[in-house]
Amino acid sequence: MTKSEKAIALFDQGFNCSQSVLTAFSEEYNISEDDCLKISCAFGGGMGRQQLTCGAVTGALMVLGLHFGRAKGDDISRKITTYEKAVEFFESFKDLNGAADCKELLQGLDMHNPADLKKIESLGLFKTSCYKYAKDAVEITEKIIHQG
């Protein structure tokens, strides 16, 4: 199973977009799936369902932090590299999807408005658009990691 397929499978199990993306990389970084699911849980729905930065994006940024990030004893250049990779990710994601904010990605519909939530569900946006965003986030992240 590819990481993209794993992310979609997790999303199908009721995990949010951020959880699905981060957890798709759990094995590679030797972090338990449960820890990944817990760490990223609050980032779904655009950070606590506030529809800010898309959860697929935040999950991907966590992965980039795991791969490129600065820890104790590391040179400060690792932080700069991580920021550069984050910018690269945002640019690629926006090029593919037009935005990186959850609300904008969901056609400006507000999850907290019952009528808008019903429209999101009737349009199947969680199953179509959000699948695409999770898949794109995983694939962009893999590309950035493999480019080094």
Secondary structure as the mmCIF struct_conf table of DSSP 4:
data_model
#
loop_
_struct_conf.conf_type_id
_struct_conf.id
_struct_conf.beg_label_comp_id
_struct_conf.beg_label_asym_id
_struct_conf.beg_label_seq_id
_struct_conf.end_label_comp_id
_struct_conf.end_label_asym_id
_struct_conf.end_label_seq_id
HELX_RH_AL_P HELX_RH_AL_P1 LYS A 3 ASP A 12
TURN_TY1_P TURN_TY1_P1 GLN A 13 GLY A 14
HELX_RH_AL_P HELX_RH_AL_P2 CYS A 17 ALA A 24
TURN_TY1_P TURN_TY1_P2 PHE A 25 ASN A 30
HELX_RH_AL_P HELX_RH_AL_P3 GLU A 33 SER A 40
HELX_RH_3T_P HELX_RH_3T_P1 CYS A 41 PHE A 43
TURN_TY1_P TURN_TY1_P3 GLY A 44 ARG A 49
BEND BEND1 GLN A 50 GLN A 50
BEND BEND2 LEU A 52 LEU A 52
STRN STRN1 THR A 53 THR A 53
HELX_RH_AL_P HELX_RH_AL_P4 GLY A 55 PHE A 68
TURN_TY1_P TURN_TY1_P4 LYS A 72 GLY A 73
BEND BEND3 ASP A 74 ASP A 74
TURN_TY1_P TURN_TY1_P5 ILE A 76 ILE A 76
HELX_RH_AL_P HELX_RH_AL_P5 SER A 77 ASN A 97
BEND BEND4 GLY A 98 GLY A 98
BEND BEND5 ALA A 100 ALA A 100
STRN STRN2 ASP A 101 ASP A 101
HELX_RH_AL_P HELX_RH_AL_P6 CYS A 102 LEU A 105
TURN_TY1_P TURN_TY1_P6 LEU A 106 GLY A 108
TURN_TY1_P TURN_TY1_P7 MET A 111 HIS A 112
BEND BEND6 ASN A 113 ASN A 113
HELX_RH_AL_P HELX_RH_AL_P7 PRO A 114 LEU A 123
TURN_TY1_P TURN_TY1_P8 GLY A 124 THR A 128
HELX_RH_AL_P HELX_RH_AL_P8 SER A 129 GLN A 147
#
